[in-house]
Amino acid sequence: MIYFAMAAAVALTTSCNGKKTVSADADYDSTSVADTTVAGENVDLAAVAGTYEGTLPAADCPGIKTVLTINADSTYELKQDYIDRKDGHDEASGVLQVLNGNVLMLVRPSSGEHTFYKVKDSKSIVMTDSLGNEAEGEMAKLYVLTKK
């Protein structure tokens, strides 16, 4: 039940008009994230580096086409197109941190907003909450980005 609520919150994070409907950081606790940052990162960013694509769910449109490029130097570029929305394009770039050895925290410089992805394997990452919890059940497959 908790995971379903978490998945619903993630789905409602951004509406297709580009405005936040629910804060992505609603469960974000700066103390717990700071405590879980791993100094000796388990994820090899050189191996994870690449471009990941997929369509993430959205609250008020068919989805958000997402292209995320992760660089070995701990930077990222994110491009998102909100399906069936005029002026529904968003781009961001910034730095990322590795938490708990396999959770990537993308930091948007303009707002300080955080987005979280867990490295699943060499070909996929999945959007998670701030603790690295993934959506479960039917919703889980909707949050996966695959490496191109």
Accessible surface in RSA format (square Angstrom, percent):
REM  Atomic radii and reference values for relative SASA: ProtOr
REM  Chains: A
REM  Algorithm: Lee & Richards
REM  Probe-radius: 1.40
REM  Slices: 20
REM RES _ NUM      All-atoms   Total-Side   Main-Chain    Non-polar    All polar
REM                ABS   REL    ABS   REL    ABS   REL    ABS   REL    ABS   REL
RES MET A   1   194.77 100.9 150.47  99.6  44.31 105.5 132.16 112.4  62.62  83.0
RES ILE A   2   142.90  81.3 138.39 103.1   4.51  10.9 141.05 101.6   1.85   5.0
RES TYR A   3    87.12  40.7  87.12  49.6   0.00   0.0  45.49  34.2  41.63  51.3
RES PHE A   4   133.85  67.0 128.42  79.5   5.43  14.1 131.77  79.9   2.08   6.0
RES ALA A   5    60.23  55.4  50.73  78.3   9.49  21.6  55.53  78.2   4.69  12.4
RES MET A   6    15.75   8.2  10.33   6.8   5.42  12.9  14.34  12.2   1.41   1.9
RES ALA A   7     0.82   0.8   0.63   1.0   0.19   0.4   0.82   1.2   0.00   0.0
RES ALA A   8    36.39  33.5  32.12  49.6   4.27   9.7  36.13  50.9   0.26   0.7
RES ALA A   9    38.87  35.7  33.68  52.0   5.20  11.8  37.30  52.5   1.57   4.2
RES VAL A  10    23.32  15.3  17.01  15.4   6.31  15.2  17.72  15.4   5.61  15.2
RES ALA A  11    14.02  12.9  13.11  20.2   0.91   2.1  13.24  18.6   0.78   2.1
RES LEU A  12    74.36  41.4  74.36  53.2   0.00   0.0  74.36  52.2   0.00   0.0
RES THR A  13    12.81   9.1  12.81  13.0   0.00   0.0   8.78  11.8   4.03   6.1
RES THR A  14    29.57  21.0  27.54  27.9   2.02   4.8  13.21  17.7  16.36  24.7
RES SER A  15     2.80   2.4   2.80   3.7   0.00   0.0   2.04   4.3   0.76   1.1
RES CYS A  16     0.00   0.0   0.00   0.0   0.00   0.0   0.00   0.0   0.00   0.0
RES ASN A  17    86.68  59.8  59.69  57.7  26.99  65.0  29.76  71.6  56.92  55.0
RES GLY A  18    43.78  54.0   0.00   N/A  43.78  54.0  15.57  42.7  28.21  63.2
RES LYS A  19   143.97  70.2 139.75  85.7   4.22  10.0  88.37  79.5  55.60  59.2
RES LYS A  20    95.46  46.6  67.21  41.2  28.25  67.3  67.06  60.4  28.40  30.3
RES THR A  21    74.80  53.2  40.50  41.1  34.30  81.8  47.72  64.1  27.08  40.9
RES VAL A  22    52.47  34.5  45.82  41.5   6.65  16.0  52.46  45.6   0.01   0.0
RES SER A  23    59.57  50.3  47.45  63.3  12.13  27.9  34.02  72.4  25.56  35.8
RES ALA A  24    31.55  29.0   9.77  15.1  21.79  49.6  13.66  19.2  17.89  47.4
RES ASP A  25    37.89  26.5  29.11  29.0   8.78  20.8  12.77  30.0  25.12  25.1
RES ALA A  26    73.53  67.6  35.23  54.4  38.29  87.1  44.91  63.3  28.61  75.8
RES ASP A  27    90.45  63.4  72.52  72.2  17.93  42.4  21.81  51.3  68.64  68.5
RES TYR A  28    59.67  27.9  37.52  21.3  22.14  57.6  23.21  17.4  36.45  44.9
RES ASP A  29    73.32  51.4  68.46  68.1   4.86  11.5  25.21  59.3  48.11  48.0
RES SER A  30    71.89  60.8  64.96  86.7   6.93  16.0  33.51  71.4  38.38  53.8
RES THR A  31    88.44  62.9  83.00  84.1   5.44  13.0  57.17  76.8  31.27  47.3
RES SER A  32    33.18  28.0  28.60  38.2   4.57  10.5  32.08  68.3   1.10   1.5
RES VAL A  33     7.61   5.0   6.81   6.2   0.80   1.9   7.61   6.6   0.00   0.0
RES ALA A  34    70.42  64.7  46.97  72.5  23.45  53.3  54.15  76.3  16.27  43.1
RES ASP A  35   111.87  78.4  77.35  77.0  34.53  81.6  29.38  69.2  82.49  82.3
RES THR A  36    47.76  34.0  40.39  40.9   7.37  17.6  42.88  57.6   4.89   7.4
RES THR A  37    63.83  45.4  43.71  44.3  20.12  48.0  39.52  53.1  24.31  36.8
RES VAL A  38    46.92  30.9  40.99  37.1   5.93  14.3  44.90  39.0   2.02   5.5
RES ALA A  39   108.05  99.3  68.82 106.2  39.22  89.2  79.99 112.7  28.05  74.3
RES GLY A  40    57.37  70.8   0.00   N/A  57.37  70.8  41.89 115.0  15.48  34.7
RES GLU A  41    87.22  50.1  59.84  45.3  27.38  65.2   9.29  18.0  77.93  63.6
RES ASN A  42   119.56  82.4  87.14  84.2  32.42  78.1  27.29  65.7  92.27  89.2
RES VAL A  43    17.75  11.7   6.75   6.1  11.00  26.5  12.18  10.6   5.57  15.1
RES ASP A  44    87.24  61.1  76.21  75.9  11.03  26.1  35.68  84.0  51.56  51.4
RES LEU A  45    16.19   9.0  12.38   8.9   3.81   9.6  12.38   8.7   3.81  10.3
RES ALA A  46    69.90  64.3  48.64  75.1  21.26  48.4  49.87  70.2  20.04  53.1
RES ALA A  47    62.16  57.2  43.41  67.0  18.75  42.7  54.74  77.1   7.42  19.7
RES VAL A  48    11.33   7.5   9.36   8.5   1.97   4.7  11.33   9.8   0.00   0.0
RES ALA A  49    27.49  25.3  17.77  27.4   9.73  22.1  18.15  25.6   9.34  24.7
RES GLY A  50    23.05  28.4   0.00   N/A  23.05  28.4  22.05  60.5   1.00   2.2
RES THR A  51    40.63  28.9  38.17  38.7   2.46   5.9  19.31  25.9  21.33  32.2
RES TYR A  52     1.17   0.5   1.17   0.7   0.00   0.0   0.00   0.0   1.17   1.4
RES GLU A  53    63.03  36.2  60.29  45.6   2.74   6.5   8.09  15.6  54.94  44.9
RES GLY A  54    22.64  27.9   0.00   N/A  22.64  27.9  19.97  54.8   2.67   6.0
RES THR A  55    65.57  46.6  46.44  47.1  19.13  45.6  28.10  37.7  37.47  56.6
RES LEU A  56     5.66   3.2   5.50   3.9   0.17   0.4   5.64   4.0   0.02   0.1
RES PRO A  57    27.58  20.1  13.63  12.4  13.96  50.7  21.18  17.5   6.41  39.8
RES ALA A  58    18.84  17.3   0.00   0.0  18.84  42.9   0.00   0.0  18.84  49.9
RES ALA A  59    46.45  42.7   9.64  14.9  36.81  83.7  14.46  20.4  31.99  84.8
RES ASP A  60    60.99  42.7  43.88  43.7  17.11  40.5  38.42  90.4  22.56  22.5
RES CYS A  61    21.74  16.4   0.67   0.8  21.07  49.5  10.41  26.4  11.33  12.2
RES PRO A  62    91.86  67.0  51.98  47.4  39.88 145.0  64.95  53.6  26.91 167.3
RES GLY A  63     0.18   0.2   0.00   N/A   0.18   0.2   0.18   0.5   0.00   0.0
RES ILE A  64     7.97   4.5   7.97   5.9   0.00   0.0   7.97   5.7   0.00   0.0
RES LYS A  65   118.88  58.0 117.55  72.1   1.33   3.2  60.11  54.1  58.77  62.6
RES THR A  66     1.04   0.7   0.00   0.0   1.04   2.5   0.00   0.0   1.04   1.6
RES VAL A  67    50.52  33.2  49.85  45.1   0.68   1.6  49.85  43.3   0.68   1.8
RES LEU A  68     0.00   0.0   0.00   0.0   0.00   0.0   0.00   0.0   0.00   0.0
RES THR A  69    35.92  25.6  35.92  36.4   0.00   0.0  22.71  30.5  13.21  20.0
RES ILE A  70     1.45   0.8   0.00   0.0   1.45   3.5   0.00   0.0   1.45   3.9
RES ASN A  71    45.70  31.5  43.97  42.5   1.73   4.2  13.14  31.6  32.56  31.5
RES ALA A  72    58.49  53.8  37.40  57.7  21.08  48.0  37.72  53.1  20.77  55.0
RES ASP A  73   105.14  73.7  76.41  76.1  28.73  67.9  49.90 117.4  55.25  55.1
RES SER A  74    38.00  32.1  37.93  50.6   0.07   0.2  17.43  37.1  20.58  28.8
RES THR A  75    42.83  30.5  42.83  43.4   0.00   0.0  38.16  51.3   4.67   7.1
RES TYR A  76     5.05   2.4   3.83   2.2   1.22   3.2   0.37   0.3   4.68   5.8
RES GLU A  77    85.90  49.3  85.17  64.4   0.72   1.7  17.15  33.2  68.74  56.1
RES LEU A  78    11.49   6.4  10.87   7.8   0.62   1.6  10.87   7.6   0.62   1.7
RES LYS A  79    92.34  45.0  91.58  56.2   0.76   1.8  36.00  32.4  56.34  60.0
RES GLN A  80    19.23  10.8  19.17  14.0   0.06   0.1   0.28   0.6  18.95  14.4
RES ASP A  81    64.19  45.0  64.19  63.9   0.00   0.0  20.55  48.4  43.65  43.5
RES TYR A  82    12.49   5.8   6.30   3.6   6.19  16.1   1.93   1.5  10.56  13.0
RES ILE A  83    44.63  25.4  38.13  28.4   6.50  15.7  44.63  32.1   0.00   0.0
RES ASP A  84   121.37  85.0  76.56  76.2  44.81 105.9  36.63  86.2  84.74  84.5
RES ARG A  85    97.27  40.8  78.32  39.9  18.95  45.1  13.93  19.0  83.35  50.5
RES LYS A  86   192.92  94.1 159.16  97.7  33.76  80.4 112.07 100.9  80.84  86.1
RES ASP A  87   139.90  98.0  98.68  98.2  41.22  97.5  40.62  95.6  99.28  99.0
RES GLY A  88    10.25  12.6   0.00   N/A  10.25  12.6   5.65  15.5   4.60  10.3
RES HIS A  89    96.51  52.7  71.14  49.4  25.37  64.9  65.51  67.5  31.00  36.1
RES ASP A  90    40.99  28.7  37.86  37.7   3.13   7.4  12.47  29.3  28.52  28.4
RES GLU A  91   100.42  57.7  76.23  57.7  24.19  57.6  24.10  46.6  76.32  62.3
RES ALA A  92    15.88  14.6   2.33   3.6  13.55  30.8  13.24  18.7   2.64   7.0
RES SER A  93    64.39  54.4  55.39  73.9   9.00  20.7  18.38  39.1  46.01  64.5
RES GLY A  94    13.60  16.8   0.00   N/A  13.60  16.8  11.72  32.2   1.88   4.2
RES VAL A  95    80.96  53.3  80.83  73.2   0.13   0.3  80.83  70.2   0.13   0.4
RES LEU A  96     6.72   3.7   0.19   0.1   6.53  16.4   0.19   0.1   6.53  17.6
RES GLN A  97    79.54  44.5  75.09  54.9   4.46  10.6  25.84  55.0  53.70  40.7
RES VAL A  98     2.30   1.5   0.83   0.8   1.46   3.5   0.83   0.7   1.46   4.0
RES LEU A  99     2.52   1.4   2.52   1.8   0.00   0.0   2.52   1.8   0.00   0.0
RES ASN A 100    71.96  49.6  52.07  50.3  19.89  47.9  19.47  46.8  52.49  50.7
RES GLY A 101     0.87   1.1   0.00   N/A   0.87   1.1   0.72   2.0   0.15   0.3
RES ASN A 102    52.42  36.1  52.42  50.7   0.00   0.0  15.78  38.0  36.63  35.4
RES VAL A 103     2.76   1.8   2.76   2.5   0.00   0.0   2.76   2.4   0.00   0.0
RES LEU A 104     0.00   0.0   0.00   0.0   0.00   0.0   0.00   0.0   0.00   0.0
RES MET A 105     6.83   3.5   6.83   4.5   0.00   0.0   6.83   5.8   0.00   0.0
RES LEU A 106     3.46   1.9   2.57   1.8   0.89   2.2   2.57   1.8   0.89   2.4
RES VAL A 107    28.80  18.9  28.65  25.9   0.15   0.4  28.65  24.9   0.15   0.4
RES ARG A 108    47.89  20.1  47.51  24.2   0.38   0.9  12.57  17.2  35.32  21.4
RES PRO A 109    92.39  67.3  59.59  54.3  32.79 119.2  67.77  55.9  24.62 153.0
RES SER A 110   106.36  89.9  59.97  80.0  46.39 106.9  59.52 126.7  46.83  65.6
RES SER A 111    76.67  64.8  36.26  48.4  40.41  93.1  47.00 100.1  29.67  41.6
RES GLY A 112    35.69  44.0   0.00   N/A  35.69  44.0  27.64  75.8   8.05  18.0
RES GLU A 113    37.99  21.8  33.46  25.3   4.53  10.8   9.77  18.9  28.22  23.0
RES HIS A 114    26.16  14.3  25.91  18.0   0.25   0.6  15.60  16.1  10.56  12.3
RES THR A 115    25.93  18.4  23.85  24.2   2.08   4.9   9.71  13.0  16.22  24.5
RES PHE A 116     5.06   2.5   4.09   2.5   0.97   2.5   4.09   2.5   0.97   2.8
RES TYR A 117     0.62   0.3   0.62   0.4   0.00   0.0   0.00   0.0   0.62   0.8
RES LYS A 118    45.67  22.3  45.67  28.0   0.00   0.0   9.82   8.8  35.84  38.2
RES VAL A 119    25.09  16.5  17.44  15.8   7.65  18.4  17.44  15.2   7.65  20.7
RES LYS A 120   104.16  50.8  73.61  45.2  30.55  72.7  38.74  34.9  65.42  69.7
RES ASP A 121    80.39  56.3  66.82  66.5  13.57  32.1  43.24 101.8  37.15  37.1
RES SER A 122    81.15  68.6  65.34  87.2  15.81  36.4  51.75 110.2  29.40  41.2
RES LYS A 123   133.65  65.2 133.55  81.9   0.11   0.3  82.82  74.5  50.83  54.1
RES SER A 124    14.71  12.4  14.71  19.6   0.00   0.0   7.69  16.4   7.02   9.8
RES ILE A 125     0.00   0.0   0.00   0.0   0.00   0.0   0.00   0.0   0.00   0.0
RES VAL A 126     3.64   2.4   3.64   3.3   0.00   0.0   3.64   3.2   0.00   0.0
RES MET A 127    26.47  13.7  24.28  16.1   2.20   5.2  21.45  18.2   5.03   6.7
RES THR A 128     6.31   4.5   0.00   0.0   6.31  15.0   0.76   1.0   5.55   8.4
RES ASP A 129    18.09  12.7  12.87  12.8   5.22  12.3  11.33  26.7   6.76   6.7
RES SER A 130     7.95   6.7   1.19   1.6   6.76  15.6   0.85   1.8   7.10   9.9
RES LEU A 131    98.20  54.7  80.61  57.7  17.59  44.2  83.13  58.4  15.08  40.6
RES GLY A 132     3.40   4.2   0.00   N/A   3.40   4.2   2.32   6.4   1.07   2.4
RES ASN A 133    48.61  33.5  45.05  43.5   3.55   8.6   3.93   9.5  44.68  43.2
RES GLU A 134    38.46  22.1  33.55  25.4   4.91  11.7  10.83  21.0  27.62  22.6
RES ALA A 135     6.90   6.3   2.76   4.3   4.14   9.4   2.76   3.9   4.14  11.0
RES GLU A 136   101.17  58.1  88.22  66.7  12.95  30.8  33.97  65.7  67.21  54.9
RES GLY A 137    64.96  80.1   0.00   N/A  64.96  80.1  44.79 122.9  20.17  45.2
RES GLU A 138   140.85  80.9 130.99  99.1   9.86  23.5  67.56 130.7  73.29  59.8
RES MET A 139    51.53  26.7  51.51  34.1   0.02   0.0  26.44  22.5  25.09  33.2
RES ALA A 140    31.11  28.6  30.01  46.3   1.10   2.5  30.58  43.1   0.53   1.4
RES LYS A 141   142.59  69.6 122.96  75.4  19.63  46.7  82.53  74.3  60.06  64.0
RES LEU A 142    72.57  40.4  69.66  49.8   2.92   7.3  71.87  50.5   0.70   1.9
RES TYR A 143     2.88   1.3   2.88   1.6   0.00   0.0   2.88   2.2   0.00   0.0
RES VAL A 144    51.18  33.7  40.26  36.4  10.93  26.3  40.26  35.0  10.93  29.6
RES LEU A 145     0.00   0.0   0.00   0.0   0.00   0.0   0.00   0.0   0.00   0.0
RES THR A 146    56.77  40.4  56.76  57.5   0.02   0.0  48.49  65.1   8.28  12.5
RES LYS A 147    49.22  24.0  32.33  19.8  16.88  40.2  16.71  15.0  32.50  34.6
RES LYS A 148   147.53  72.0  88.65  54.4  58.89 140.2  79.04  71.1  68.50  73.0
END  Absolute sums over single chains surface
CHAIN  1 A     7670.2       5923.1       1747.1       4308.6       3361.6
END  Absolute sums over all chains
TOTAL          7670.2       5923.1       1747.1       4308.6       3361.6
